[in-house]
Amino acid sequence: MISDELQGNLELFRDCLSGPLVQKFAVDHTTSSSKSKPKRRKRAPRDVEYESGTTATGSAAEELGDFIDYVANELFSSFPGEVQSISYSGIQTDPRAAKSFSDPLPTVVIEQILATVSPSVAESFEAYNLLDSQADLPRFLIPVLQEYVSAATAAPPVCSTTRASACEICERGWIPLTYHHLIPKQIHAKATKRGWHEEWRLNNVAWLCRACHSFVHRIASNEELAKNYWSVDKLMEREDVVAWANWVGR
């Protein structure tokens, strides 16, 4: 049972895990569908559309959500206590932790974490056809672990005074938030030079959970975000963003 003080990190880990799992599910779904005879299907309301063009609706989305919850809990519960409780303030006061959880994660630390993972997790991945073999699990988990540790130890953002109380897309208020530059920083010079935006608008941000933040960057390039989706209201005009918000925030 995860204690209340670790719930935030558990939710953070779940979000880091959900993106790669959703992508794997979509790829597997596409492969399976291509081998079967095309069938006519009724259009379901609020389909969740993924980058690959596949959809997950109704029971399929629920099953995927339940699987993500199960795997996140199984993995997080097996992690060493210092991995579960890692934080920015923690590595500031503990030089050993700062060295262990540097970016990128040292190989020895990755191996120590992976050694705690229950074989049942790999079996579940294989049962869902998400891995060719159980031996592939470490290769899948390493980027997830790296993202989790990086997110958990990230310094508080400069614009913390503007922090929202909940994700501005899915409206989940119990999960760690990140700030999304509505006009990506890589496009700032181009945006002002071409007259897309005035300089004062460049640093506007939206507070998003990691899952929604990753989703936004998957659906549009930095230039498209700067030109067409430079506010939360404009993002929420997209049907796929609304569908995603309904699914991830259920």
N, C-alpha and C positions, 0 to 999 in steps of 0.2 A: 504494500500500500504506500503510495507516494504521499509524503507529508504536505501540508498546506504551503509551507515556505518553498517547496520545490515545484509546485504546480506551474509557476511561470516558466521555469526552464523546461519542464515537460511539454508545455504547449509550444514553446519555441522549437524544441526538437521535433515535435510533430509537424510543425510548419516546414521545417527544413527537409523533412522526410517526404512530405506530401507531394511536392513538385516532381521529384524524380519518379515516385510511384505512379502518379497520374500519367506522366509521360510514358512509362513502361506499359501501363494498362492500355493507353490509347494505341500504342504501337502493336501490342499483342492483339487488341481488338480488331485493328485494321488487317493484320495478317490472317486472323481467323475468318473475318468476314470475306476476304478476297477468295478464300477457298470454298465458300459455300455459295449456293445458288442465290442470286439476288432476289429479295422479297420486297413486296410493296409494304410500306409501313405508314401508319397514320402519323401525322405530325404531332408530337407531344409538346405540351406547353412547357416553357422554360427549360429547353434543352441546354445542357452544358456543352459548349463547343470547345474543343481543344485545338491546339496548333495544327495537329495532323489532319483536322477536318472531321474527326470522329466525334460521336456524341455519347454521353452517358446520362440516361434518364431513369427516373423511377427506381425500381429495385436494383438496377445495376449501379447507380450512383450510391445508393444506400449501402450496398454490399462493399463497394470500394471504400466508402467512408469508414465502415466498420472494420475493414481489413487494416486501413491506415491506423485507426485507433489501437487495434490489437497489437500491431507490430511496434508502434511507437511506445506503448506501455511495456511490452516484453523487453525491448531493447533498453529503454531508459532505466527500467527496474534492475537490469543486470549490470549497468555501468558502475564503476567505482564511485564512492561517495563524492570524491573531489571533482569528478566529471559532472555529476548531477548538480552540484552546488556552485559550479564555477561562475565567476562574475568579474566585472571590471574592477570593482573595489577589492575583490579577493586577490587578484594578481598584482595589485598595487602594493599590497602589504606583505606578500609572500613571494620572495625572489625565486624560490624553487618552483612554485606554481607558474610564475611568469615565464620561466625557462621551459617548463614542461608543455605549456599551452601556447607556445609561440606560433607564429604564422610563417611558413606552413608547419603543421604538427610534426614533431620528430617521429621517425619510423618506429622507434622503440615504444613511444607512447601509443601510437596507433595499434601496434601489436598487443600491448597490454590491454587496451580497451576491447579489441576484437576477441581476445582470449576469453572474455567474460560472457560473450554472446551464446545464448542457448541454441543447441542444434535444432530445436523446434522451429526457430525463426527461418533458418535456411530451408527446412522441410516445407514450411508454409509458402515461401517464395516459389519453390519448385512445384508445389501443388497447384499454384495459380499460374504456372507457366511463365513466371516472370524472370526465371533464370534457366539457362541451359543445364546447369548443374549446381549443386550446393557449393562447390568450390568457387563459384563466381561471386558469392555474397560479399567477401571483403572488398572486391573492386567496386561494387555498388555502394557500399557503406562509407568508404573512405571520404569521398567528396561531401557526403551528408555530415559526417563527423566534423570535417573541416569547416563547413558552413556554420554548424551549430556552435562550435567553439569560438569562431570569429565573431558571431553575432552576440553570444553570451558575454564576451570579454570586450566588446566594442565600447569606446568611451561615450558618455552621454553626448548627444548632438548639441551643437552650438545653439540651435533654435529650440531648446527645450522649453522656453517660456511660452511657445505657441502650441505646446503639446496638446493633442486632443485626448479625450478620455476613452475613445473607442476608435477602431479602424474606420476610416471614412468611406470605405467601400462595403465591407461585410458587416460593419457595426458591432463586431465582437469587442467587448470591453475588458475581458479578463486575460487578454493575450498580449505579450510584448509588442510594442510598435516600433516601426522604423520610419524615417522621413524620406519621402520621395520628392525629388526636385521636379516639379510640374513641367518646368522647362529644363531638360537635362543640361548639366554643366558643360558637357562637351560641345553643346550647340550654342552657348551663350554668345560667342563672338559672331557667329553666322546670323543668329536671331536678331541682333541689333543692327548688324551691317545691312541686312536685307529688309529691315523695317517690320519684322514680324511682331516684335515686342519692344516696348520701351525698357530702358535699363532698370528702372525701379521694380519691374515685375519679375526680373530674372531669378530672384531668390525665393519666390513663393514655393511653399512646400505643402504636401498633404501627408498626414500621418496614417500609415498603412501597416497592417500586419505583414510578416514576411511572405506569406502565401499570396496575398493580394499584390504586394509589391512585385514579386517575381512574375505573376500573371500579367500585370500591366506591361512589363518589359518584354513579355513574349508576344503580345498581340500587336505591337507597333514598334517601329524603329525610333531612335532618339529624335530624328528629324520630324517624323509624323507626330510624335508626342508634343514636340515644341510648336508645330504648326496647327495641329487640329485638336489636341487633347490636353490643353494647358490649364485645365481646372477639373476639379472632381465632378462638377456638373456635366462637363463635356464628356468625361470618361463614362459617366453613368447614362449617357444617351446611347451608348453601344449596347445592343442586345446581349452580346456575349459577356460583357462585364456584369450586367444585371443577372444573367443566368449563373455566372460564376459566384457572385455574391450570395445568391440564394442557396447555392449548393454548399459552399464552404462555411457559410454562417448558420447552417441549419442546426 
